[in-house]
Amino acid sequence: MKELWTTMASLMGVLAFSQTLLNTLLPPNLRFIFIKLFHTFLNYFSPYSYFDITEIEGVNTNELYNAVQLYLSSTSTTSSNRLSLTRGLNSTSITYTISHNHRLTDVFKGVYVVWEHIVTPRQTQTFSWRALPEEKRGFSLRVHKRDKDFILGSYFDYISSKASEIRRKKEDRLLYTNSKNGSLDSRGQPWESVPFKHPSTFETLAMDPTKKAEIMSDLRDFAEGSAFYKRAGRVWKRGYLLYGPPGTGKSSMIAAMANYLEYDIYDLELTEVQTNLELRKLLMKTSSKSIIVIEDIDCSINLKNRTEIDFTNILNGNDNNDNDNDNNNSITLSGLLNFTDGLWSSCGSERIFVFTTNHIEKLDPALLRSGRMDMHVFMSYCCFESLLILIKNYLGCTVNDMDTEILRQLEKVVCVAEMTPADVSEVLIKNRRDKAKAIRELVEILSFRARENEKLRRERNYLGCTVNDMDTEILRQLEKVVCVAEMTPADVSEVLIKNRRDKAKAIRELVEILSFRARENEKLRRERVAVA
């Protein structure tokens, strides 16, 4: 044993003498070249390639480093034996990262790679354009040489997209609204924002399950359709028109869409926009992965139909069409159409336009066509399926918890009652502490509303006459003038109610009024053509 230690000491002495001799005989530059050649020799026979990703490149932060760090935080929990755990201020989630100078194995499409988080003390610098961290951090990636091209081609793109997805999930989604009179905030932005915390989801949304599934499928196809839209040569956007009576859940639908896709919402208040140019600038300042909403578009501002002509201006000698004049301090229908489907709608991608209205018949047909409003969604009164969803949301009751007779009564009256989800929700919220009372009162209200609606429907048949009861000549006259007369159902109803006790007189007076209105409208059209 003593001889072994003596031999080792002699060898160490020889090595120390040799190193001193080499340092003395060989200049530093020559030693550097020799070491570099030695490493090149070893790398030539090594089966691996190495890639270094530093935190700071020059004076700028390396975004790829941040992307790798986020990506590895999602995979490190299962493939590393040593982790660093952190939790930010006011955060409820714990972040996992690789500990300093430890390794992690990842698998991408069957290819194994090894990541190492390298942290070393930074050498003291006398001058720097920016304050640098005390530690020099970076990632080293080791891959097999045969997989080098494959990793460079797609692995880093995958890491970047995955990191963007993780970053988006960690960030709060925002609800934006345009600033009053187009003013800018402290950052020079025309949008003001607050965190978006609306809890509505498609699971809690009260609507027909079949229609709900259709909308979710359409949204999913849109979000995953980047390659399709590029191949088809279309702007990556989609339009939804939500229409129906008030209280049917149009705003809740928008919130559910945003939560489903994890998009921000831009709530555009048209009354605060002065010109088409300002509207265009607002569009330019919206981000991708967002939903741009205009609620109650039929009553937000007075959008003139493009086919209408201001005859007053023409008769006064002003033949300018306000609808095409962007210098006027108002938004025109043409400007809104260009906002949703013109060239400027392409300044961004993965955006959804949502318009809501209570009266779809008031909207210009040009606004409703495919390419602008691609999907029309009618938000209807409560059906039996949506009623069960509301009962589950507010009372926690499922079909199995409810009496069969109660279910039969609800199914019988709910469609006839024509109650909105908002009306039903109010009944359930008010009695949510007493489930039996809530269900009982709901059945009573629905039954009462159903009876009232049936009574109203019978009263609406003012004369009780069918086609078989009326003279053929009368029917021919009505058919000839009714469309030209352009009378509303309310106007016709007034004539019939007034004479409902004398059917013949009611029909005769109706024909006279329709004929008069038809002649007046025809005369007005001829005058307009002559003036034009």
ZAKEDO-637032 format. One line per 3 residues: number of its first residue (from 0); their letters; for each residue z negated, x negated, y of N, C-alpha, C. Coordinates in steps of 0.2 Angstrom, whole numbers. Example, Ala and Ser with C-alpha at 12.3 -4.5 7.8 and 13.67 -1.06 7.14 Angstrom:
// residues 2
0	AS	-39:-66:-28:-39:-62:-22:-39:-66:-16; -35:-64:-11:-36:-68:-5:-39:-64:0 .
This chain:
// residues 532
0	MKE	0:-4:-6:0:0:0:0:-4:6; -4:-10:6:-4:-14:11:2:-18:13; 6:-19:7:13:-22:8:18:-18:11 .
3	LWT	17:-11:10:21:-6:13:20:-6:20; 14:-6:23:13:-5:30:15:-12:33; 15:-17:30:17:-24:33:25:-24:34 .
6	TMA	28:-21:28:35:-21:29:38:-16:34; 34:-10:35:36:-5:40:35:-8:47; 30:-12:48:28:-15:54:33:-20:56 .
9	SLM	36:-24:51:41:-29:52:47:-26:54; 49:-20:51:55:-17:53:55:-14:60; 49:-11:62:49:-8:69:49:-14:74 .
12	GVL	47:-20:72:47:-26:76:54:-28:77; 58:-28:72:65:-30:72:69:-25:76; 68:-18:75:71:-13:79:70:-14:87 .
15	AFS	63:-15:88:62:-16:95:65:-22:98; 65:-27:94:69:-33:97:76:-32:98; 79:-28:93:86:-27:93:88:-23:100 .
18	QTL	84:-18:101:85:-13:107:84:-17:113; 79:-22:114:79:-26:120:85:-30:120; 87:-33:115:93:-38:115:99:-34:117 .
21	LNT	100:-28:115:106:-24:117:106:-22:124; 100:-20:126:99:-18:133:100:-24:138; 99:-30:135:100:-36:140:107:-38:140 .
24	LLP	110:-38:134:117:-40:133:122:-35:135; 121:-29:134:126:-23:136:124:-20:143; 129:-20:147:127:-16:154:127:-9:153 .
27	PNL	123:-5:157:122:2:156:129:6:155; 134:4:159:140:8:158:143:7:151; 143:1:148:145:0:142:141:4:137 .
30	RFI	134:4:138:130:8:133:131:15:133; 133:18:139:135:25:140:141:27:136; 146:22:137:152:23:133:151:23:125 .
33	FIK	147:18:123:145:18:116:142:24:113; 137:27:117:133:33:115:138:39:115; 142:39:120:147:45:120:152:45:114 .
36	LFH	154:39:113:159:38:107:155:40:100; 149:38:100:145:40:94:144:47:93; 142:51:99:142:58:99:148:61:97 .
39	TFL	154:59:100:160:61:98:162:61:91; 160:55:88:161:54:81:157:59:76; 151:60:79:147:65:75:149:72:76 .
42	NYF	152:74:82:154:81:83:161:82:79; 165:77:78:171:77:74:170:79:67; 164:77:64:163:79:57:158:85:57 .
45	SPY	155:87:63:151:93:63:155:99:62; 152:104:58:156:110:57:155:116:62; 151:114:67:149:119:73:152:117:79 .
48	SYF	153:122:84:154:121:91:148:124:95; 147:121:101:142:123:105:144:125:112; 141:130:115:143:133:121:136:133:125 .
51	DIT	136:131:131:130:131:135:131:136:141; 126:140:142:126:145:148:120:144:152; 121:141:158:115:139:162:114:145:167 .
54	EIE	107:146:169:105:151:173:109:151:180; 109:144:183:112:143:189:118:139:189; 124:141:192:130:137:191:131:135:199 .
57	GVN	130:128:200:130:126:207:125:129:211; 127:133:216:121:137:220:121:144:219; 125:146:214:126:154:213:123:155:206 .
60	TNE	120:161:205:117:164:199:123:165:194; 122:163:188:127:164:183:126:171:180; 131:176:181:130:183:179:130:183:171 .
63	LYN	134:178:168:134:178:161:127:177:158; 123:173:161:117:171:159:112:178:159; 113:181:164:109:188:165:111:193:159 .
66	AVQ	118:193:158:121:197:153:118:196:146; 118:189:144:116:187:138:108:188:137; 105:187:142:97:189:142:96:196:141 .
69	LYL	100:201:144:99:208:143:101:209:136; 107:207:134:109:208:127:104:206:121; 102:200:122:97:197:117:91:201:117 .
72	SST	89:204:123:82:208:123:83:214:118; 89:216:117:90:222:113:90:220:105; 92:214:104:92:212:97:87:207:94 .
75	STT	83:205:99:78:200:97:72:202:93; 71:209:93:65:212:90:66:211:82; 72:211:79:73:210:72:75:204:69 .
78	SSN	77:199:74:80:193:71:76:187:74; 70:187:77:67:181:79:59:182:77; 57:176:76:49:176:74:45:175:80 .
81	RLS	48:173:85:43:172:91:47:175:97; 43:179:101:46:183:106:41:183:112; 44:183:118:40:184:125:41:191:127 .
84	LTR	35:194:128:34:201:130:33:202:137; 36:206:141:35:207:148:36:215:149; 32:217:154:33:224:157:32:224:164 .
87	GLN	37:227:168:38:227:175:33:231:178; 32:231:185:27:235:188:29:242:188; 25:247:187:26:254:186:31:256:181 .
90	STS	32:251:176:37:252:171:33:254:164; 36:259:160:33:261:154:36:257:148; 41:254:149:44:250:143:43:243:143 .
93	ITY	42:240:137:41:233:136:48:230:134; 49:224:138:55:220:137:54:214:132; 58:213:127:57:208:122:63:202:124 .
96	TIS	61:196:124:65:191:125:64:185:121; 68:180:120:67:174:116:62:170:119; 57:167:116:53:162:119:56:156:121 .
99	HNH	53:152:125:56:146:127:58:141:121; 64:138:121:65:133:116:65:136:109; 66:142:108:66:145:101:73:148:100 .
102	RLT	75:149:94:81:152:92:81:159:89; 87:162:89:88:168:87:95:169:84; 96:172:78:102:173:75:105:180:76 .
105	DVF	111:180:77:115:187:79:121:187:74; 123:193:73:129:194:69:134:199:73; 140:197:73:145:200:77:151:201:72 .
108	KGV	152:207:70:158:209:65:158:204:60; 152:202:57:152:198:51:152:191:52; 152:189:58:151:182:60:144:180:63 .
111	YVV	141:175:60:134:173:62:135:168:67; 130:169:72:130:164:78:122:163:79; 121:157:82:114:156:83:113:154:91 .
114	WEH	108:158:94:107:157:101:100:153:101; 100:149:106:94:145:108:92:145:115; 86:147:117:84:148:124:81:141:126 .
117	IVT	85:137:130:83:130:132:79:130:139; 73:128:139:70:128:146:67:121:146; 69:117:152:66:111:153:64:110:160 .
120	PRQ	59:106:162:57:105:169:63:102:173; 64:105:179:69:103:184:67:97:187; 72:92:188:70:86:192:70:87:199 .
123	TQT	65:84:202:64:85:210:70:83:214; 72:88:218:78:87:223:75:86:230; 78:82:233:76:81:240:79:86:245 .
126	FSW	85:89:243:88:94:247:92:99:243; 92:105:245:96:110:241:97:116:246; 103:119:245:105:124:250:101:131:248 .
129	RAL	98:131:243:93:137:241:88:134:237; 82:138:237:76:136:233:78:137:225; 77:132:221:78:132:214:72:133:210 .
132	PEE	72:136:204:66:137:200:64:130:198; 57:130:196:55:124:194:57:122:187; 59:127:183:62:126:177:69:127:176 .
135	KRG	73:123:172:80:123:171:81:127:165; 84:133:166:84:138:160:92:139:158; 93:140:152:100:141:149:100:143:142 .
138	FSL	105:146:140:106:147:133:111:143:130; 110:141:123:115:137:120:117:141:114; 124:142:113:127:146:107:130:141:102 .
141	RVH	128:142:96:131:138:91:135:143:86; 141:141:85:146:145:81:149:140:76; 152:143:71:156:139:66:163:138:69 .
144	KRD	165:132:69:172:130:72:177:135:70; 177:137:64:182:142:62:182:149:65; 176:150:68:175:157:72:176:156:79 .
147	KDF	177:150:82:177:148:89:182:153:93; 188:154:91:193:158:95:191:165:95; 188:167:89:186:174:88:180:176:93 .
150	ILG	176:171:93:170:172:97:172:172:105; 176:168:107:178:167:114:182:173:116; 186:176:111:190:181:113:187:188:114 .
153	SYF	182:190:110:179:196:110:171:197:110; 168:192:108:161:192:108:157:193:115; 160:188:120:157:189:126:159:195:130 .
156	DYI	165:198:129:166:204:132:162:210:129; 160:209:123:155:214:120:148:213:123; 146:207:124:140:206:127:139:209:134 .
159	SSK	145:208:138:145:210:145:145:218:145; 148:221:141:148:228:141:142:231:138; 139:228:133:132:230:131:127:229:136 .
162	ASE	127:223:140:122:222:145:123:227:150; 129:229:152:130:234:157:127:241:155; 128:243:149:125:249:146:117:249:146 .
165	IRR	114:243:144:107:242:144:104:242:151; 108:239:156:106:239:163:106:246:166; 111:250:164:111:257:167:106:261:164 .
168	KKE	104:260:158:99:264:155:92:263:158; 91:256:160:85:255:163:84:257:170; 90:257:174:90:259:181:89:267:181 .
171	DRL	86:269:187:85:276:188:92:278:191; 94:284:188:100:288:191:98:291:197; 103:291:202:102:293:208:106:299:210 .
174	LYT	103:303:215:106:309:217:108:308:225; 115:308:226:117:306:233:119:312:237; 118:312:244:121:317:248:124:313:254 .
177	NSK	129:316:257:132:313:263:128:314:269; 128:309:273:123:309:279:126:314:284; 121:316:288:123:321:293:128:318:298 .
180	NGS	134:322:299:139:321:304:142:314:303; 142:312:297:145:305:295:142:299:297; 135:300:299:131:294:301:130:289:295 .
183	LDS	129:283:297:128:277:292:121:276:291; 118:274:285:111:272:285:110:265:286; 105:262:285:103:255:287:108:250:283 .
186	RGQ	110:252:278:115:247:274:122:248:275; 123:253:280:130:254:282:134:259:277; 130:263:273:133:267:269:132:275:271 .
189	PWE	137:279:270:137:286:272:134:290:267; 131:288:262:127:292:257:120:290:257; 116:295:257:108:294:256:106:296:249 .
192	SVP	102:293:246:100:294:239:93:295:238; 91:298:232:84:299:230:85:298:222; 80:296:218:80:296:211:82:303:208 .
195	FKH	86:303:203:88:310:200:83:311:194; 79:316:194:74:317:189:75:324:186; 80:327:187:81:334:184:81:334:177 .
198	PST	77:338:173:76:338:166:81:342:162; 86:345:165:90:349:161:94:345:157; 95:348:150:99:345:145:103:350:142 .
201	FET	108:348:138:112:353:135:108:357:129; 103:354:127:98:357:122:95:363:125; 93:362:131:89:367:135:93:372:139 .
204	LAM	100:370:139:104:375:143:105:381:140; 104:387:143:105:393:141:112:396:141; 116:394:136:123:397:136:126:397:129 .
207	DPT	131:400:128:134:401:121:135:394:118; 132:393:112:132:387:108:139:384:107; 144:389:106:151:387:104:154:384:111 .
210	KKA	153:387:116:156:385:123:152:378:124; 146:378:123:142:372:125:145:366:121; 146:367:114:148:361:110:155:359:113 .
213	EIM	159:364:115:166:362:117:166:358:124; 161:359:128:160:355:134:158:348:133; 153:348:128:150:341:126:155:337:123 .
216	SDL	160:340:119:165:336:116:170:334:121; 172:338:126:176:336:131:173:330:135; 167:331:137:164:325:141:163:319:137 .
219	RDF	162:319:130:162:313:126:169:310:126; 174:314:125:181:312:125:183:308:131; 180:311:137:182:308:143:178:301:144 .
222	AEG	172:301:142:168:295:143:171:289:139; 174:291:133:176:286:129:184:285:129; 187:288:135:194:288:135:197:283:140 .
225	SAF	194:277:141:197:272:145:204:270:143; 204:268:137:211:266:134:216:271:134; 214:278:133:219:283:133:222:284:140 .
228	YKR	217:285:145:220:286:152:224:280:154; 222:274:152:227:269:154:233:269:151; 233:271:144:240:271:141:244:277:143 .
231	AGR	241:282:145:244:288:148:246:288:155; 244:282:159:246:282:166:243:287:170; 237:289:168:233:294:172:227:290:175 .
234	VWK	224:293:181:218:291:184:212:293:179; 208:289:178:202:291:174:197:295:178; 199:302:178:194:307:181:196:313:178 .
237	RGY	191:318:179:192:325:176:188:330:181; 191:336:181:189:341:185:186:347:181; 180:349:184:177:355:180:176:361:186 .
240	LLY	178:367:185:176:372:189:171:377:185; 165:377:188:160:382:186:160:388:190; 161:394:187:161:400:191:158:405:187 .
243	GPP	155:410:191:151:416:188:146:418:193; 143:423:191:138:426:196:132:421:197; 129:423:203:123:418:205:118:419:199 .
246	GTG	114:413:198:109:413:193:111:412:186; 117:410:185:119:409:178:119:402:176; 116:397:180:115:391:177:120:385:179 .
249	KSS	124:386:185:129:382:186:126:375:188; 121:375:192:117:369:194:114:365:188; 111:369:184:108:366:178:113:363:173 .
252	MIA	119:366:173:125:363:169:127:356:172; 127:356:179:129:349:182:123:344:180; 117:346:181:112:341:179:112:339:171 .
255	AMA	114:344:167:114:342:160:120:338:159; 126:339:162:131:334:162:129:327:164; 126:326:169:124:320:172:119:316:167 .
258	NYL	114:320:164:109:317:159:113:315:153; 118:319:151:121:318:145:126:312:145; 129:311:151:133:305:152:130:299:155 .
261	EYD	124:300:158:120:295:162:124:293:168; 126:298:171:130:297:178:126:298:184; 127:295:189:125:297:196:128:304:198 .
264	IYD	125:307:203:128:313:206:129:312:213; 135:314:216:136:314:223:137:321:225; 132:324:228:132:331:231:135:331:238 .
267	LEL	141:333:238:145:333:244:144:339:248; 141:339:254:140:344:259:146:344:264; 151:349:262:157:349:266:156:351:274 .
270	TEV	150:355:275:149:357:282:147:351:286; 145:345:283:144:339:287:150:334:288; 155:336:285:161:332:285:166:335:291 .
273	QTN	168:331:295:172:333:301:179:333:300; 182:328:297:189:327:296:191:325:289; 198:326:288:200:324:281:199:316:280 .
276	LEL	200:312:286:199:305:285:192:303:283; 187:307:286:180:306:284:179:308:277; 182:313:275:181:315:268:184:309:263 .
279	RKL	190:306:265:193:301:261:188:295:261; 185:293:267:180:287:267:174:289:262; 172:295:262:166:296:258:168:295:250 .
282	LMK	174:297:249:177:296:242:177:289:240; 179:284:245:179:277:244:173:274:243; 167:277:245:161:274:244:157:277:238 .
285	TSS	160:281:234:157:283:228:158:278:222; 153:278:218:154:273:212:157:276:206; 159:271:202:161:274:195:156:277:191 .
288	KSI	157:280:186:152:283:182:148:288:186; 151:293:189:148:297:194:151:304:193; 147:309:196:149:316:196:149:318:203 .
291	IVI	155:320:206:155:322:213:155:330:213; 150:332:216:149:340:216:150:343:223; 154:348:223:154:353:229:152:360:226 .
294	EDI	146:362:228:144:368:226:146:374:231; 147:380:228:149:386:232:155:384:237; 160:381:234:166:379:238:169:385:242 .
297	DCS	168:391:239:171:397:242:168:399:249; 162:397:250:159:398:256:156:392:260; 157:386:258:155:380:261:158:380:268 .
300	INL	165:380:268:169:380:274:175:385:273; 178:386:279:184:391:278:190:387:277; 192:386:271:198:383:269:204:388:269 .
303	KNR	209:386:273:214:391:273:219:390:268; 222:395:265:227:395:260:233:391:263; 236:386:260:242:383:263:248:387:264 .
306	TEI	249:393:261:254:397:262:253:402:268; 247:402:271:246:406:277:248:402:283; 251:406:288:253:403:294:249:406:300 .
309	DFT	247:402:305:243:405:310:248:408:315; 250:415:315:255:418:319:252:418:326; 246:418:327:244:418:334:246:412:338 .
312	NIL	245:406:335:247:400:338:255:400:339; 259:402:334:266:402:335:268:407:341; 265:413:341:267:417:347:265:414:353 .
315	NGN	260:410:353:258:407:360:262:400:361; 266:399:357:271:393:358:268:387:355; 263:387:350:260:381:347:262:382:340 .
318	DNN	267:378:337:269:379:330:266:374:326; 261:370:328:258:365:324:254:369:318; 254:367:312:250:370:307:244:366:306 .
321	DND	238:369:307:232:366:307:231:363:300; 234:366:295:232:364:288:235:357:287; 240:355:291:243:348:289:241:343:295 .
324	NDN	237:345:300:236:341:305:229:338:304; 229:331:303:223:328:301:219:326:308; 222:327:313:218:325:320:213:330:322 .
327	NNS	214:337:319:209:342:321:202:340:318; 197:343:321:190:341:318:188:346:313; 192:346:308:191:351:302:194:349:296 .
330	ITL	191:351:290:194:349:284:199:354:282; 205:352:280:210:357:277:210:357:270; 213:362:267:214:363:260:219:357:258 .
333	SGL	224:355:262:228:349:260:223:343:259; 219:342:264:214:336:263:210:336:257; 207:342:255:203:343:249:207:342:243 .
336	LNF	213:344:243:218:343:237:219:336:236; 220:332:241:222:325:241:215:321:239; 209:324:241:203:321:239:202:321:231 .
339	TDG	204:327:228:203:327:221:209:325:217; 215:325:220:220:323:215:226:319:219; 225:316:225:230:312:228:229:305:226 .
342	LWS	233:301:230:232:294:229:225:291:230; 222:294:234:215:291:236:210:292:230; 212:297:226:207:299:220:207:293:215 .
345	SCG	212:288:216:212:283:211:208:277:213; 205:277:219:201:271:221:194:272:217; 194:270:211:188:271:207:190:274:200 .
348	SER	185:274:195:187:276:189:181:280:186; 182:283:180:177:287:177:172:291:181; 176:295:185:173:300:189:174:307:187 .
351	IFV	170:312:188:171:319:187:170:323:193; 174:327:195:174:332:200:171:339:198; 166:341:201:164:348:199:163:352:205 .
354	FTT	167:358:204:166:363:210:163:369:207; 159:372:211:156:379:208:157:384:213; 158:390:211:159:396:215:157:402:212 .
357	NHI	155:407:216:153:414:213:159:418:213; 164:416:216:170:421:217:177:417:216; 179:416:210:185:412:209:191:415:212 .
360	EKL	191:421:213:197:425:216:198:423:223; 193:420:226:194:418:233:197:411:234; 198:407:228:200:400:229:208:400:229 .
363	DPA	211:395:232:218:394:232:220:392:225; 226:395:222:228:393:216:229:386:215; 231:382:221:233:375:220:227:371:219 .
366	LLR	221:374:220:215:370:219:213:371:212; 215:376:208:213:378:202:217:375:196; 223:372:198:228:370:193:225:364:189 .
369	SGR	228:363:183:226:357:179:228:350:183; 224:345:182:225:339:186:220:339:191; 218:345:194:212:345:199:206:348:195 .
372	MDM	207:354:193:201:357:189:204:358:182; 203:353:178:205:353:171:202:358:167; 196:360:168:192:364:163:189:369:167 .
375	HVF	190:376:166:187:381:169:181:384:165; 175:384:167:169:386:163:166:392:166; 167:398:163:164:404:165:156:404:163 .
378	MSY	152:404:168:145:404:167:143:412:167; 142:415:161:141:422:161:134:424:161; 133:430:160:126:433:159:123:431:152 .
381	CCF	117:432:151:114:430:145:117:434:139; 119:430:134:121:433:128:115:432:123; 115:434:117:109:434:112:107:427:111 .
384	ESL	112:423:110:111:416:108:108:412:114; 110:413:120:107:410:126:100:413:127; 99:419:126:92:422:126:87:419:122 .
387	LIL	89:417:115:85:414:111:83:407:113; 88:404:116:87:397:119:81:397:124; 82:402:129:77:403:134:70:405:131 .
390	IKN	70:409:126:63:411:123:60:404:120; 64:400:117:62:394:114:59:389:119; 63:389:125:61:384:130:54:386:133 .
393	YLG	53:392:135:48:394:139:42:397:135; 43:399:129:37:402:124:36:398:118; 41:393:117:40:389:110:42:393:104 .
396	CTV	45:399:105:46:403:99:53:403:96; 53:402:90:60:402:86:61:409:83; 67:410:80:69:416:77:64:417:71 .
399	NDM	62:412:68:57:414:62:50:416:65; 49:415:71:42:417:74:42:424:76; 48:427:77:49:434:80:50:439:75 .
402	DTE	47:445:77:48:451:72:56:453:72; 58:455:66:65:457:65:67:463:69; 62:468:70:64:473:74:65:471:82 .
405	ILR	61:467:84:61:464:91:68:461:92; 70:457:87:76:453:87:82:458:88; 82:463:84:87:468:83:88:472:90 .
408	QLE	82:474:93:82:477:100:85:472:105; 83:466:105:86:461:110:93:460:109; 95:460:103:103:459:102:107:465:104 .
411	KVV	104:471:103:107:477:105:108:478:113; 103:476:117:103:477:124:105:472:128; 105:465:126:105:460:130:112:459:134 .
414	CVA	117:460:130:124:460:133:125:466:138; 123:472:136:124:477:141:120:477:147; 114:473:147:109:473:152:112:469:158 .
417	EMT	116:464:156:119:459:161:114:456:165; 109:453:162:104:449:166:106:441:166; 105:438:171:106:431:172:101:427:168 .
420	PAD	102:421:166:97:416:164:91:416:169; 93:416:175:87:415:180:83:421:180; 85:427:179:81:433:179:77:433:173 .
423	VSE	80:431:167:76:431:161:71:426:161; 72:420:164:67:415:165:61:417:169; 62:421:174:57:423:178:52:427:174 .
426	VLI	55:432:170:50:436:166:46:432:161; 49:427:158:46:422:153:41:418:156; 43:415:162:38:411:166:32:414:168 .
429	KNR	33:420:170:27:424:173:22:426:167; 24:427:161:20:429:155:19:423:150; 21:417:152:21:412:147:14:411:143 .
432	RDK	9:413:146:2:412:143:1:417:137; 5:422:138:4:428:133:11:429:130; 12:426:124:19:427:121:21:434:119 .
435	AKA	16:438:117:18:444:114:19:449:121; 15:448:126:17:452:132:23:450:135; 25:443:135:31:441:138:37:444:134 .
438	IRE	37:444:127:42:447:123:43:455:125; 37:458:125:37:465:126:40:467:132; 38:464:138:40:465:144:48:463:145 .
441	LVE	50:458:141:57:456:141:61:462:138; 59:465:133:63:470:129:63:476:134; 57:478:137:57:484:142:62:483:148 .
444	ILS	62:477:151:67:476:156:74:476:154; 75:473:149:82:473:146:85:480:145; 80:484:141:82:490:139:83:495:146 .
447	FRA	79:494:151:80:498:157:86:496:160; 88:489:161:94:487:164:100:489:160; 100:490:154:105:492:150:107:499:151 .
450	REN	101:503:151:102:510:153:105:511:160; 103:508:165:105:508:171:113:506:172; 115:501:168:122:499:168:126:504:165 .
453	EKL	124:507:159:128:512:156:129:518:161; 123:520:164:124:526:169:129:524:174; 128:518:177:133:516:182:140:516:180 .
456	RRE	141:514:174:148:514:171:151:521:171; 147:526:169:149:533:168:150:535:175; 146:533:180:148:536:187:154:533:190 .
459	RNY	156:527:188:162:524:190:168:527:188; 168:531:183:174:535:181:173:541:185; 175:540:192:174:545:197:177:552:195 .
462	LGC	183:552:192:186:559:191:187:561:184; 186:556:180:186:557:172:193:559:170; 198:557:174:205:558:172:208:552:168 .
465	TVN	212:554:163:216:548:159:223:549:161; 227:544:159:234:545:160:237:551:157; 235:554:152:237:560:149:236:566:153 .
468	DMD	231:565:157:229:571:161:233:571:168; 237:566:170:240:566:176:247:567:176; 250:569:181:257:571:181:261:564:181 .
471	TEI	267:564:178:271:558:177:274:556:184; 276:560:188:278:559:195:272:555:199; 266:558:199:261:555:202:259:548:200 .
474	LRQ	260:547:193:259:540:190:264:535:193; 270:538:193:276:534:195:275:531:203; 273:536:207:271:534:214:266:529:214 .
477	LEK	260:530:211:255:526:211:257:519:209; 261:518:203:263:512:201:267:508:206; 271:512:210:276:509:214:272:506:220 .
480	VVC	267:509:223:264:507:229:257:503:229; 254:504:223:247:501:222:247:493:224; 252:490:221:251:482:222:253:480:229 .
483	VAE	258:484:232:260:482:239:255:484:244; 251:490:242:246:492:247:240:487:248; 239:483:243:233:478:243:227:481:245 .
486	MTP	225:487:242:218:490:243:213:487:238; 207:486:240:202:483:236:199:489:231; 196:487:226:193:493:222:188:497:226 .
489	ADV	184:493:230:179:497:234:182:502:239; 188:501:242:192:506:246:194:512:242; 197:510:236:199:515:231:193:520:229 .
492	SEV	188:517:228:182:520:225:180:525:231; 180:523:237:177:527:242:181:533:243; 188:533:242:192:539:242:191:544:237 .
495	LIK	190:541:231:188:545:225:181:548:225; 176:545:228:170:547:228:169:553:233; 173:552:239:173:557:244:176:564:241 .
498	NRR	181:564:237:184:570:234:183:571:227; 177:568:224:177:569:217:176:576:214; 174:581:219:173:588:217:180:591:216 .
501	DKA	185:588:219:192:591:219:197:586:217; 198:586:210:202:580:207:209:580:210; 212:586:211:219:586:214:219:583:221 .
504	KAI	215:585:225:214:583:232:213:575:232; 209:573:228:207:566:227:213:562:226; 217:564:221:223:561:219:228:561:224 .
507	REL	229:567:227:234:567:233:233:563:238; 226:563:240:224:559:246:225:551:245; 223:549:238:224:542:236:231:540:237 .
510	VEI	236:545:234:243:543:235:245:542:242; 243:546:246:245:546:253:242:540:257; 236:538:255:233:532:258:237:525:256 .
513	LSF	238:525:249:241:519:246:248:519:249; 252:524:250:258:524:252:258:522:260; 254:524:264:253:522:271:252:514:271 .
516	RAR	247:512:267:245:505:267:251:501:265; 255:503:260:261:499:257:266:499:263; 267:504:266:272:504:272:270:499:277 .
519	ENE	264:499:279:261:495:284:262:488:282; 260:486:276:260:479:274:268:477:273; 272:481:271:279:479:271:282:478:278 .
522	KLR	280:482:283:282:481:290:279:475:292; 273:473:291:270:467:293:274:461:290; 276:461:284:279:456:281:286:454:284 .
525	RER	290:460:286:296:459:289:295:456:296; 290:458:299:289:455:306:288:447:305; 284:445:300:282:438:299:288:434:298 .
528	VAV	293:437:293:299:434:292:303:433:298; 304:438:302:308:438:308:305:432:313; 298:432:314:295:427:318:297:420:315 .
531	A	296:419:309:297:412:306:304:410:307 .
